[in-house]
Amino acid sequence: QILERFRPDRGLALLADSFIDPELAQPLVRAAAVRAAGKYESADALEVLERGLKDPSPDVRIEAILALKEHPEREEALPAVLTYVVRERWSAGLDPALTYLASLDSPLIDRRLHEIIGDQTRPRRAYIAARAMERARRGVRPEVAVSWLFLDETPYPMRRQLLELLGYEATSDSVDL
């Protein structure tokens, strides 16, 4: 907490050292280190956060994505976040990651979010992505929404979320799936 609050000159190096051997540092220690590193505004801090996204502990990964979402240079970590979204299985980590992605204005991100929403083999992930787009006030392309709306097994919350998204304008520069 001291390194997070006061940010001494060598503080970031000490925080990064907690990732040298994940077997030695407990997951909660690594999670606290990631949270503290998020308070530093440097490329080195961004590197610590990106390493946190690859940690074996979900607690560390969640702290890393929460810190990255607020970091001033967060767009520099976009490739790491995209990789993280593909691998992450925990909703608590996916939600802030997809919210972060939905806040960016990019055809690549728009295409990726539509792919996630359109993937009917992973309904929970699709719902989280749809919710993230709604928070960002971004629309969904009608063909993506329709692919879910007329399925009998589509849960009510997903139907409602897609109808909300149809109320926003989808970006015109989206690439078709």
MOFEN-V502359 format. One record per residue. N is the residue number from 0. RES is the residue in one small letter. D_LAST is the distance of its C-alpha to the last C-alpha in Angstrom with 2 decimals. Layout:
# MOFEN-V502359
n-><N N>
res-><RES RES>
d_last-><D_LAST D_LAST>
This chain:
# MOFEN-V502359
n-><0 1 2 3 4 5 6 7 8 9 10 11 12 13 14 15 16 17 18 19 20 21 22 23 24 25 26 27 28 29 30 31 32 33 34 35 36 37 38 39 40 41 42 43 44 45 46 47 48 49 50 51 52 53 54 55 56 57 58 59 60 61 62 63 64 65 66 67 68 69 70 71 72 73 74 75 76 77 78 79 80 81 82 83 84 85 86 87 88 89 90 91 92 93 94 95 96 97 98 99 100 101 102 103 104 105 106 107 108 109 110 111 112 113 114 115 116 117 118 119 120 121 122 123 124 125 126 127 128 129 130 131 132 133 134 135 136 137 138 139 140 141 142 143 144 145 146 147 148 149 150 151 152 153 154 155 156 157 158 159 160 161 162 163 164 165 166 167 168 169 170 171 172 173 174 175 176>
res-><q i l e r f r p d r g l a l l a d s f i d p e l a q p l v r a a a v r a a g k y e s a d a l e v l e r g l k d p s p d v r i e a i l a l k e h p e r e e a l p a v l t y v v r e r w s a g l d p a l t y l a s l d s p l i d r r l h e i i g d q t r p r r a y i a a r a m e r a r r g v r p e v a v s w l f l d e t p y p m r r q l l e l l g y e a t s d s v d l>
d_last-><45.46 47.86 45.39 42.78 45.24 47.36 45.03 47.80 47.30 47.01 45.16 41.70 43.11 44.64 41.39 39.53 42.33 41.42 38.34 40.34 41.00 38.99 41.56 44.33 42.84 42.10 38.58 39.99 41.66 38.46 36.66 39.49 39.27 35.57 36.32 39.20 37.28 34.82 37.80 38.33 36.67 36.33 34.09 36.10 35.28 31.57 32.07 33.85 31.06 28.45 30.84 31.08 27.35 28.10 31.27 31.92 33.05 30.63 33.24 33.00 29.19 29.20 31.93 30.08 26.89 29.14 31.15 28.21 26.80 30.16 30.90 31.41 29.57 26.63 24.00 25.57 24.50 20.76 20.05 22.41 20.86 17.33 19.12 21.15 18.34 17.10 20.75 22.27 23.24 25.54 24.48 27.12 25.36 21.74 22.70 24.11 21.48 18.59 20.96 21.62 17.99 17.48 20.61 19.24 17.89 15.33 11.94 11.40 12.60 10.71 7.28 9.22 10.78 7.95 7.00 10.77 11.33 9.12 11.03 13.96 15.98 16.75 17.75 20.02 17.53 15.07 18.15 19.23 16.01 16.27 19.92 19.40 17.27 20.06 22.68 21.16 21.10 17.43 15.64 12.55 10.52 12.48 10.04 9.24 13.03 14.06 12.49 15.11 17.82 19.02 19.41 23.09 22.70 20.68 23.24 24.74 23.90 20.13 20.60 22.74 20.42 17.50 20.08 21.24 17.85 17.64 20.91 19.50 17.77 14.13 13.94 13.68 12.48 9.02 6.45 3.77 0.00>
